[in-house]
Amino acid sequence: MSMPFYVSPEQLMKDRADYARKGIARGRSVVAVHFADGVLFVSENPSQALHKVSEIYDRIAFAAVGRYNEFENLRIAGVRLADMRGYSYDRRDVTGRGLANAYAQTLGTIFSSGGEKPYEVELFVAEIGDDVADDQIYRLTYDGQVADVQRYGVMGGAADVVAGYLEERYTEGASLEDAVRLAVSALGHTEEGDRVIPAEDLEVAVLDRTRSQPRKFVRVTPSRLGRLLGERGPSEPNPESEAEHMAVPADGPESPPSPSPVVERGDDEPPVAPPS
């Protein structure tokens, strides 16, 4: 009987962590920024139907990077948990900290179990209060770790490069217009240089405490986003998402010359010129 392979627990956890990190890094970054009136979320997302940023409850929002089917399951579970808790007790009992703890337990259990692969996701759970000091952003990693985000947070893609750009230019108490411009510029910043992301490729949402409705989550429409961004240079989409194509002349591709007709003849027959 052959002996089973032995893998130390340390090596097993390291391999699972590397697997999850590589999957998350393949996605595009999501930025969460504190501003004067709440919390702003900005992501480069060409899809108009598959959202990375969504509403969970009245004052709570959710953002994610990674595998869509995995973080969508987590989002739905969070909505159900919040609705059930608010219906059973009181709407004020639904908090961002409670949802972050629930997500942390779920992600930690999946990561440490050997029966299934770890989730390739990272999450933001944000909640706004009546004052700026009461706003909270929690970042959850694939292994269930929870971190309290101050000022701004970045996850997915080239997170280190984007975070470095924000570190140099972020200011406390910025307006929505300034926060949007800063976040969009940070997403377009790369090690090779800066690019202008088309407005139609941006997903922008806000938790705005100045809204009179109980629900503070609102998506920024393309028309409003254009006014917030103002004049920018020519758009430069992500080169990874552009399909390679060959240039075709305006009058269409040149057709190859048609071969001359060939007339078959017998061996004893004299050659005959082809018809004109």
N, C-alpha and C positions, 0 to 999 in steps of 0.2 A: 504494500500500500504506500502510495507516494505521500510525502509529508506536505501539509498545506503551507503556503507562503505566509510568512509573518511580517506584518507591517506595524511599526511602533505607533502608538497613539499620536505622538508629536508629528511624525511624518504624515500620518493620515489627515490630521487637521490642517497641516501646511498644504498638502495637495488639494484639499477641498477649498481652502482659502484662495489659492492661486487660480483654481478653476473659476471661482465666482468673480474674482477681480478682473480676470481677462474678459469675461462676458460683459461686465459692467463697463469696462474701458472702451468697448467697441461702440457704445452708444454715444449720443451727443449730450453735451452738458446741460444742466439745469441750474439756474442761478436764483437764489432767494435773497432778497435785500430788505432790510428795515428802512422805512422812510417815515416822513413826518406823520402821515395819516394811516399807517398800517404796514402791511407786508406785500412786497411785489415779487411775482414769479415770472421769469422769462426763460424760454427754451427755444432752441432751433428745432422746429418740427414742421416739415412740409405738409404732413397729413392734416386735413381739416376735420377728420372724423375720429382718429385715434389720439386722444388727448393724454398728455403727460401730467397735466395739472387739473385738478378737479375739486369740487366742493364735497366736504364730509358732513358738516352741520352748520349751524347758524354763523358761528365765528371761527370755524375750523376749516382748513384747506389741506390738501394732500398733493404732493408732487413726487414723481418717481422717475428713475432711469433703469434701464436693463431690459429684461424680457417682458414684452407687453402682457402676455397671458398670465404671467406670474404676479406682476404688480396690479393687474386689473382684478384678480381674485382677492388680493389683499384690500384693495379699495372697496370692493363690494362688501367684504366682511366688516370693514370699518364702518360703512354706512349703516349696515344692519345693527351692529353693536351700539352705535350712537342713537339710532332711532329707538331701539328697545330700552336703552337706559333712560332716554328722555321721556319716553311714554310711561315707563314704570315708576320713575321718581319725579324728576323735574328737569326742565331743559337746562337749567343752570348747573346740573350735576354732570353734564357732558363736557369734559375738558380735554384739551390737547394732551395733557400729561397722562390721563387715563388711557387714551387711544395709543399713545406712544408706548406705554407699558405693555398693552395688549399685543401690539405689533412686535415688540422686542421678545416677548415670550414665544410667539409663534415662530419668528425667524431663528431664534436661538435653539428651539427644539428641532427644527428641520435641519439646521446646520450640524448639530451634534449627533443626530441619529444616522446610523449607517445604512438605513433602508432605502433612502432616496437621496438624490443629488441636492446640493444646497441651492437656494434661490439666488439667481443672478440679478439681484435688485438692490437699490439703495433708495431710501425714502426721506422726504421731508414731511413733517406734520407741524403745521403752524396754527397758532391761535392768537387773536388780537383781543385786547382788553379795552377799558375805557380810556386809559392813558398809554403813552408810549412805553412807560416802564413795565406795563403789564403784558406787553407783546412777547410771545414765545415762539421759537422755532426749534424743533427737535430733529436731529439727523439720526437715522437708523441705518446701520450697515447690514450686510448679508448675514452676519453671525449673531445679530441681536444686540449689538452694542448701541447705546444711546448717548448722544452728545447734545449739549445745549449750545445752540449756534448764537453767537453774538455778532451784531452788525450785518453780516452777510454770510452766505454759505454757497458752496459749489460742489456738485457731485456729477460723476460720469464724464466720459470723454477726457479731454486734456484739462482736468480739474486744477492741477497745480499751476498751469500757465494762466488760466482765467483768474484763479484766486490771487496770484501775484499782481495781475493788472488791477484788480479791485483794491488790493492792499495799498497801492500807491495813490489811488484817486478817490477812495470812498470818503464821504463827509457825513457827519451826523446831522439828522434832521433835514435831509434833502427833500425837495418837492418831488411829486410824482414824475414830472417831466424830466428833471435831472436824474432821478433814479433809473428811469427807463433808458435814457441815453447812455448812462454809464453801464448798465447791464448789457445792453445790445453791443456796445463797443467792446466790452470784455469778452463776449462770446465770439466776436469776430477777430479777436487778437490771437495770433498763433506765433510760434517760434520763427516761422519763415517771414512773417509780416502781417499786416492788418488787412482785412477784407470787409466789404460792406454786405451784410446779409440782407437779402430781399425781405421786405415787410411781409409778403405773403408766406414766407417760410418761418415766421416767428409766431410762437404761442405765448401770449401775455395775459396774465390774470392778476387780480388784486384783491386782498382783504382790506376793505376801506371802512374805517370806523365812522366816517362822516356820512355814510348812507343812512337815510331815515328808516329803511326797512330793517326788520330783525335779521335778515340774511345779508351778511356783509360781503359775500363773495361775488365778484363780477368779472366777466371776461372783457378784455379791451378789444373792441372791434377794429378791423383794419383801417377804417376811416379815421377813427380816433387815434390809433397808433401812428398813422401818418402825420397827424397834426402834432403829436408829442415828439416825434423824431425830427420833424422839420426837414430842411434841405440836407441831403447827403450826397455822396459821390455815386458813381455808377455801381449798380449792384454786382456782387461777385458771389454766386452760389457756391456751396461747398463742392469742391472738385470731385470728391469721392462719390457724390450723388449724381453727377452729370454723366450721361451716357455718351460714350465716344461715338463720333459720327464723321463721315468723310464729306468734304465739300463737293457740291454738285454744281456745274455751271448753270447760269440762269436759263439758258435755252435747253437744258436737259443734258444728260450724258450723251457723248458721241457714240453713234452706232457703228459697229465694225463694218468695213466694206463687204458687200455681198460677193461671194465667189462667182467666177464665170461659169456658165452652164457647161456641162460636159456631155458630149454625145457619144454613146457607145456604138462601136462598129465591130464587124467581124474581122478576122485576120486577113481575108482575101480582099476586103473592100478598101478602096483608096480613102485617104483621109478627107473629111468633109469639114468645111469651116462652120463654126457654131452660128446659129441664127442670130441676127442683130436684135 
